Amino acid sequence: MHEGRLDPGVSLITKPFEFSTLSERLRDLLDTRPASSVALVVEDEVLIQMLAVSNLEELGFQAETSASVAEAKNKLQLHNGAVSVVIVDVGLPDGKGDDLVRELRVIYPSLPLVVASGYDTAALREGLRNF
């Protein structure tokens, strides 16, 4: 929120909320998304990649994976930035996922980014607070 206004494309559900409200809002978002939505999972653990891909495909996404920062950047270029969401792990073999998030936010300011990690939540929030 900026000066009491939501950024374009941002939905707000205030707490406490009913799970039915959350479910309806998610369904609305899924129904309005383009049919060929691409989700990029940046994760170096193969089993986690497989689980994420399975779940994303059930939601109707075309799921792509990359196991490194460099591979993620290459895949984004191959898709000409036409990716609906990027899910990023923090610990990657060739760099830090939070650095990738900062870089992606500059290049693709409206791209939805999800940080999925076992790292300390408070430290991650502080480090990514302006992104």
C-alpha positions as CSV (number, residue, x, y, z in Angstrom):
1,M,0.0,0.0,0.0
2,H,1.2,3.5,-0.8
3,E,-0.7,6.4,0.7
4,G,-3.7,4.2,1.4
5,R,-3.8,2.8,-2.2
6,L,-3.0,-0.7,-3.4
7,D,-0.5,-1.1,-6.2
8,P,-2.2,-2.3,-9.5
9,G,-2.7,-6.1,-9.5
10,V,-2.5,-6.4,-5.7
11,S,-5.4,-7.9,-3.9
12,L,-6.0,-7.3,-0.2
13,I,-7.8,-9.5,2.3
14,T,-7.9,-8.1,5.8
15,K,-7.4,-10.2,8.9
16,P,-9.3,-11.9,10.3
17,F,-10.8,-13.5,7.2
18,E,-12.9,-16.5,6.4
19,F,-11.2,-19.3,4.5
20,S,-14.1,-19.1,2.0
21,T,-13.1,-15.5,1.3
22,L,-9.5,-16.5,0.6
23,S,-10.6,-19.4,-1.6
24,E,-12.9,-17.1,-3.6
25,R,-10.1,-14.5,-4.1
26,L,-7.6,-17.2,-5.2
27,R,-10.2,-18.6,-7.6
28,D,-10.8,-15.2,-9.1
29,L,-7.1,-14.7,-9.6
30,L,-6.7,-18.1,-11.2
31,D,-9.7,-17.5,-13.5
32,T,-8.5,-14.2,-14.8
33,R,-5.0,-15.4,-15.5
34,P,-4.0,-16.0,-19.1
35,A,-4.5,-19.6,-20.2
36,S,-0.8,-20.2,-21.0
37,S,0.7,-18.9,-17.7
38,V,4.3,-19.9,-17.1
39,A,5.6,-20.4,-13.6
40,L,9.4,-20.6,-13.1
41,V,10.6,-22.5,-10.1
42,V,14.2,-21.7,-9.1
43,E,15.2,-24.5,-6.8
44,D,18.2,-26.8,-6.8
45,E,16.6,-29.7,-4.8
46,V,15.1,-32.0,-7.4
47,L,12.4,-33.5,-5.2
48,I,11.2,-30.0,-4.2
49,Q,11.2,-29.0,-8.0
50,M,9.1,-32.1,-8.7
51,L,6.6,-31.3,-6.0
52,A,6.3,-27.6,-7.0
53,V,5.9,-28.6,-10.7
54,S,3.2,-31.1,-9.9
55,N,1.2,-28.6,-7.8
56,L,1.6,-25.7,-10.3
57,E,0.5,-27.9,-13.2
58,E,-2.6,-28.9,-11.2
59,L,-3.4,-25.2,-11.0
60,G,-3.0,-24.8,-14.7
61,F,0.4,-23.4,-15.0
62,Q,3.1,-24.4,-17.5
63,A,5.9,-25.0,-15.0
64,E,9.6,-24.5,-15.8
65,T,12.4,-25.2,-13.5
66,S,16.0,-24.0,-13.0
67,A,18.5,-25.1,-10.5
68,S,20.6,-22.0,-10.5
69,V,20.6,-18.2,-10.8
70,A,22.2,-18.3,-14.2
71,E,19.7,-20.9,-15.5
72,A,16.8,-18.8,-14.2
73,K,18.0,-15.7,-16.0
74,N,18.4,-17.7,-19.2
75,K,14.9,-19.1,-19.0
76,L,13.4,-15.7,-18.3
77,Q,15.2,-14.4,-21.5
78,L,13.9,-17.4,-23.5
79,H,10.4,-16.5,-22.5
80,N,11.0,-12.8,-23.2
81,G,10.0,-12.0,-19.7
82,A,6.5,-13.5,-20.3
83,V,6.5,-15.5,-17.0
84,S,3.5,-15.2,-14.7
85,V,5.3,-15.9,-11.4
86,V,8.8,-16.9,-10.2
87,I,9.2,-19.0,-7.1
88,V,12.8,-18.6,-5.8
89,D,14.8,-20.6,-3.2
90,V,17.4,-18.5,-1.3
91,G,20.2,-21.1,-1.2
92,L,21.3,-21.7,-4.8
93,P,24.6,-23.2,-6.0
94,D,25.8,-20.1,-8.0
95,G,24.3,-17.3,-6.0
96,K,21.8,-16.2,-3.5
97,G,18.1,-16.2,-4.3
98,D,17.4,-13.0,-2.5
99,D,20.0,-11.3,-4.8
100,L,18.1,-12.8,-7.8
101,V,14.9,-11.4,-6.4
102,R,16.4,-7.9,-6.1
103,E,17.7,-8.1,-9.7
104,L,14.4,-9.4,-11.1
105,R,12.4,-6.7,-9.3
106,V,14.5,-4.0,-11.2
107,I,14.2,-5.7,-14.6
108,Y,10.5,-6.9,-14.2
109,P,9.0,-4.5,-11.6
110,S,5.5,-6.1,-11.8
111,L,6.5,-9.7,-11.9
112,P,5.1,-11.7,-8.9
113,L,7.9,-13.2,-6.9
114,V,7.6,-15.8,-4.2
115,V,10.5,-16.5,-1.9
116,A,10.4,-20.1,-0.7
117,S,13.1,-20.9,1.8
118,G,13.9,-22.5,5.1
119,Y,16.0,-19.5,6.1
120,D,15.1,-17.2,9.0
121,T,11.9,-15.4,8.0
122,A,12.6,-12.2,9.9
123,A,16.0,-11.8,8.3
124,L,14.6,-12.5,4.8
125,R,11.8,-10.0,5.4
126,E,14.2,-7.4,6.5
127,G,16.5,-8.0,3.5
128,L,13.7,-7.9,1.0
129,R,11.5,-5.3,2.7
130,N,11.8,-2.8,-0.2
131,F,11.3,-5.3,-2.9
